[in-house]
Amino acid sequence: MSSKPHLHSDIQQNPRAFLRQLFDEAVKRALPLHNTPAFLPKPPKGRTLVLGAGKAAGAMAHAVEALWPVDAPLSGMVVTRYGHTPARPEGVPERLKIVEASHPVPDAAGLAAAEEILSLTQGLTQDDLVLCLISGGGSALLTLPADGLSLAEKQAINQALLKSGANIGEMNCVRKHLSRIKGGRLAAACAPAQVVTLAISDVPGDDPSVIASGPTVPDVTTCADALQILKRYQIEISNDVLTALQNSTWESPKPGDAAFKRSTVHLIATPQQSLLAAASLAESKGLRAYVLSDEMEGESREVGKVHAALARASAKGHGPFLKPCVILSGGETTVTIRATKTDPKKREGRGGRAGEFCMGLAQALQCQENVWALAADTDGIDGIEGTRSDHHPAFALFLEPDFRKHLGEFDPIADDLDLKRGPGAEMEFFTDGFGDDDPAGAVEGENRPHGIQNGIKNGILRTISVHGTRSMGSKEVMGPA
């Protein structure tokens, strides 16, 4: 690319729409119908059973129904999140059962689905094929508590983990050891059939054993690891759970186990692929494209501050990122819900990672002029079960140059961010008791109907683009966060 690329008119006339284009391109790259054909095995001598779980399970099931030979037997069941079953593609016959359950906290519907899925594995032979369709969210949706563990206690542990700030690997380590179906146990139940897992990654590093807690993948973590995590984050558990973990009663199958002899895993979509798709589009519009990483972790507010520092440096002509450019990253960030002032054991908050990222970003930008930002959870959700953003999925939160004006029109937020103090203003993060849900125009949310159909990167896809020309002056455009 030349030292002074020619910017496409799309960027100059409507930076916000350009950010939306980048996000759409990233989502498109992850859609199951585009990624499944290359990984489908041939029909077996026996029957083909499809099992699956995740926020993309419905879309993945539709892809298999559309691509599988019409004269070959096909049956099975998948479970997805409430409201996440996409419209069936025109002309595709219904051959698989799709049910819905709760995410991120499991419920009775998820329990019933997991029990039915496990029951479908009975009677499989070595002539049969099991296609497992796995995507982000499967850990909660495929819930089958370990022997002696109640659904209520598992729900409580899961809810506490979600608020604790534990990363996805830590949470899924615990989930594997409190389950009768995750952590490789589903593959064990399918033996002696051939098991082919098609997975959409939503975790940093794309480790198949972490995606949806690896129901068909051997587990290298132990009961002792799970117990250590629970203690680290001060998660309350019953004496029965403590004893079971101490005695390794609920240990998962390990690498080398005979259960995995005929089991293979294919990653059909990854965060890096989506980032590269967005980068390619940005370059076609005249921007240099830099991909920071697809493994960003840590507190969302802190990651937002890092992105702000990079953008400010680029806008000033400092650092490695030369404008005009777009800086992309993805990852699985966390939001720690802090205890309330009146009750140290009570943690309340609304909203999620995209909102908190934007607020951290806004604080650290220090009133930098001409900045646009977009933070987006590519599964279409920002927040946890029961929040307002859960019922109206905030796929994207935009931050525009005049965000402080909007904040000033919203009294509760203006109380936390004194707009009259200028660049040094302090901001109270809304998860500190209040939550970051929909700060009324400070960051503007939009619904994302098709964002829920791919499930790639349950964390935030981030893009920062910084560009400027003599005619425009210095301008930053920050995109899908």
N, C-alpha and C positions, 0 to 999 in steps of 0.2 A: 504494500500500500504506500502511496506517495506520502511525503511529509505533510502535505496540506490537502487531505482528502476533500472531495466535494460532497457536502452533506445533502442527502435527499430532502426534498421539500417537506416530506412527511414529518421529519424531525423538527424542522424549523417552524412549521406552521402549527403543529399540535404535538408537543412532547408527550403529553399524557396518552394520546392515542398510540404513539409509537411504543410506549412502555407496554401497553395492552397487546400490541402486535408481538412483541418479544415473548410475553407470557403465553399467548395463544400458540406460538410456534413451539415453545417448550412442552406444553401440554399435548399438542398434536403428536409430537415424537413419541410420547409414552402410551398412546391409545392402543389397547390390546389388538384390535383388528389389524393394525399395521404391523405388529411385531410377532404375532403368533405363528403365521404360516411357516416360517423357516425352522421352527422348532417342533412342529407336530410330528410324532412318530407314525409309522404305518399301522393300519389296523392289525390287531393280533389274530392269532388262530382262534382264540376264545372271545370273550366279551370285553367291552371297554367301559370302565366305570370312571366317571368324573366326580371328583370331590374337591371342595375348595372353600376358602374363607378369605375375607379381606374387603376393603372398601371398593376394590376394583373387581370383585368376584363376579358381579352381575355382568359387567362388560366383557370379562374374560370368558364367561360361560357362553355369551352370545357369539363371541368370536369362534369358539370351538364348534358350536352348533352350525355356524355358517360355513365352516371350512371342512368339517368331517364328512366323508363320503356318505351320500344319502342311503346307500345300500348296506352300510356297515352298522352293526348294533352300537347304540350309544345311550347310556342312561347315567343317572347320578344326581348329585345335589350340591349346591354351594350356599353359603350364608354371607350376606353383606349387611351393611349398615342401613338402618331405617332411612328410607327415602333415597337410597343410592342405587336402586335398580333402574338402569337407563331404558329408554324406549327400545323395544325389540326392532332390529333392522328389518326393513320391509322384505317380505318373501322368505325370511328365515323361520323354519318350523320350530316349534317348542319341543325340545327333546330332553331338557334338563330342568330340574326343580330349583327355583331360586327362592330362598326365604330371607327374612330380614330380622335383625336383632340389634341390641344396643352397643354403642361404642362411644367413649373409651371404657366405660364401666360396664361389665357384663351383666346380663339379666337372664330371666328364666327362658326367654325365647332362644337366646344363645346356647343355653344349657341343653334345651330340647334339640336344637339343631346339631350340636356336637354329638349328642347321644345317637341321633339318627344316622349321622355320617359314620360313626364308628360301627354301628350295626350293619351298615351296607357292606362292610369289608368281610363279613362272614361268608364262608364258602368260596372264596377266591382260589383259583388254581394257578399253576405255573403257565398256563396258556392265556391267562387274562392280563389285561393292561389297566393300570390305574393312572389316570391323568389327574395330578393335583395342581390346582390353580391357586396360587398363594400371592397375597399382596398385603400392603400395610393395613393395619387394623385387625388382622387375623387373630392376634393374641387375645383381644377382648371378645371377638365374635365367636371364636371357637373355644368356648369355655366348658371344661369338664373337670371339676375339682377332684383333687387326689382323694383316695379313700380316707374317710374320716374327716374331711374338710367340708364345711358347709358352703353353699353359694354365698350366703350373707357375709361370712368371714372373708371369703375370697374377694367379694366386692369391696369390703372395707379396706383390705390390704391394698387393693388396686387403686382405690381412690386416694389413699394416703400416699402411695408412691407417686401418683400424678402430681400431687401438690408439693412433693418433697424436693424437687430439683434433680432427682436421679436421672441419669441419661438413659437412652433407649436400651442399650446393652445391659445395664444394671436392672432395669425394670423387667426385661424379658428373661433374664437369668432367674429371677424370682418366679416369674410366671411359669417357666418350664418346670420348676420343681414343686409347683402347687397344682399340677395338671396330670390328667390321665391320657391326654391326647397330643400335647405339644412336646417339644424336645425330642423328636424322633419317634415318638410312640405311635403316631399314625402310620408311618412306614412299617413299623414292626407288626402292626395289626393287618397290614395288606399282604404280608408274605404268605405264600411264595410267589405272588403275582409280580410282574414287572411294574415298577413305579417310576413314572416320569413326572417330575415337578417343573412346572413353568412358573417362574416367580418374577414379580415386579418389585424391584428394590426400593425401600423407603428408609434405609438406614445408612449411616456413614460407613464407608468401606465395603458396602454391598455383601456382607457376610450372610450367606443363605441360612445359617443356623440362628441368626438374629431376626431375620425377616419373619414376622408373625410368630416369633418364638420357635421357628424351625420344626414344624410338625413332622416333616419327612427327612430331617437332617440329623446326623449324630451330634451329640452335645458334648462339648469339652468342659463345660462348667459343672460344678458339683453342688450338692446340698449345702456343703460348708460355705461355698461362695455365696449362695442365696442367703444363708443365715447372716453372714458378715454384712451384706448389703442392707438387710433389714435392720441390723443393729446400727450401722453407720448413719442411717437416716431416721433412726428412732421410731421405727414403725412398730406399733403394738401388735402382738400376736398372742394367741392362746398357748397354754402349756402343751396342748396336743400337737400344735404346729411346731413348737420349739423342739419337742422330743423327736418328732418325725424327721426334722432336718438334722438334728444332732446325731441321730442314729442312721442317717442316710436311707431311711425307709422309702423315700420318694425319689431315689436316684434315677436318672435318665440313662437311656442306652448310649454307649460311647462309640467313637470311631473304631472300626474293626469288628463291630458286632455283625453277626451273620444276617441280621435283619436288613442290612443295607447293601447286601451283595448284588441285588438286582435293582438298585435305586440310583437314579441320576437326577441332577438338577441343572436347569438352564435359566439364566437371567435374561428375560426377554426385553426388559427395559430397565435402564438405570438413570440416576440423576445426572451423571456425566454426559450421557447421550443427549438429554434434554438441554443441558447447558450449552453443549456444542451446537445444537440446532439453533438456539437463540443467538449464539455468537455469529453463526454463519449469516443469519438474517441481518444482524447489526452491521456486519462488514459489507453486505450488499447495499446498505443504506449510506455507506461512506464513513463508518466509525471503525476505529481500531477496537478489537475485541480481546479482552483479557479474562480468562477464567481463573479465579483465585483458587477455588477448591470446591469439591462436592461433599466435603466432610467437615463442614463448619459445625462446631458444637460450643456449648457454654450458654450462659444466661443471655437471653435475647436482647436485653437492654444494652449489654456490654458489646455484643456483636454489632448492634446498631451504631454504637460509638466508634467502633473500629472502621466501619464503612464510611462514617462521616469524616473521619480523619483522612482516609484515602481520597475521598472526593474533594475535600478542601485543598489537599496538597496538589492534586491534579489541576484543579481550577487555578491555582497560583503558579502553575508551571514547575512544580517541584515533584520529586519522586519518580518512580519508574513508569508511571502510566501517562503517556503523552496524549493530550487532547488533539482532536476529538476522539473519544474512546468510549467503550462500554466495558464495565467491570462486572463480571458475573460470579455468583457463588451460590452454593446450595448446602443444605445441612439439616441437622436435627437439633435445633436449639431448645433450651428449656426455660420455663418460667417457674420460679420458686414462689409459691403463695405463702406469704408470711403470716405469722400469728397475729390475731387482733390484739389491740392494746388492753382490752378488758378481759380476755381469756387467752392465756399463752398456748393452750392446746387447740384452739379453734382457728382454722385457716379459711378465710373467705376471699373470693375475688372473682371477677368476670373477665371474659376475653381470653386472649391467647398470645401466641408467639409473634404473629405478624403485627398486632397492635403494639405490643411492648417494644418490638424492634423499631417501629416507626417513632415511638416516643423517645427512645434512647438516641435515635438518629437526630431527631429534631433538637434535642438538648445540645448535642455535641456539634451540630452544624454552626452554632454561634451566629445565627442570623445571616449566614452566607446567602447572598442574593442569587436568584435564578437557579433554584434547586428544585428538582422534581424527584419524588421517590415513590416506589411501589414495592410493598412487602406483600408476598402472596404465599399462602399455603396451597400447594398444588393439588391437595385432595379436596379443596373447596371448603374447608372448615377452619375457622380460627376460634379456638375456645374449647371448653370441655362441656360434657353433657349437662343440659339444664340451663345453659346461659342463653341470653338473647341471641348471641351470634351463632349458637347451635341451631336455633330454629330458623335463622336467616343467615345462611352461611356467608361469611365475609371472605370471599376468595382473595380479595385484594384491598389493601389499604394504601391510598394515595397520600403523599405529602407534597404540597405545592408551595411555591415561594411565599404566598400570603397566608400561610397556615396560622400565624399568630393573630391575624385579624379574625379568623374563624374562632380561634380559641377564646378570644376576648368576648365573643358573643355568647359563650357558654359559661355561666357563672361558676359551677362547681370546678371546672377545669381552670378558669381564670384565677380562682382562689389559690390553686396549687402552683400556677405559673404566672408570676407577676409580669404582665406584658410590658409594663412601663419601665422595667429595669433594664431592658435591652439585652445585649449579648450574654451578660453574666447571669441571666435569670435561672433560678433553681426550679427544678421540676419534681414534683412528687409522683412517683410511679404508681399507677393505679392498682397494681397487684398488692400494694402495701395496704390492704384492708378494703380498698374500693374496687379494684380491678381495672383493666384497660379496655373495657368493652365500649366501643363506639363513642369516642370522645367528640361527638356531635359536630362533625365537620372539620375538626382539627386534622384528622386523617379520615378520608371518606371511604366507606366500604361499599362494595358492590357484590351482588349475587353472581355465582358462577355455575350455571346449570351443568355444563359438561366437564367442569373441572373435577367432579366427583367420580368420573368414570375411569380414571387411570390409577389413582392411588400412589403414584410415584412421589417420593419425598413427602412424607408426612410433615417434615420440617419445612423451613422456608426457602424458597428459591429466590435468590437475591441478584439483582442486576444494578450496577451503577454505571451510568454513562455520563461522561463529562465531555462537553464539546463547546467550541467557541470559534467564531470567525470575526474578522474586523468589522463586518457589517452588523453582527449580532452582539458583539461583546462577549464577555465570559459567561458561559452558561453551563450548568450541570444538569444532567438528567439521570436520575437514579431509578433503576427499574426493578423488575420482579425480585422482591427481597427474599 
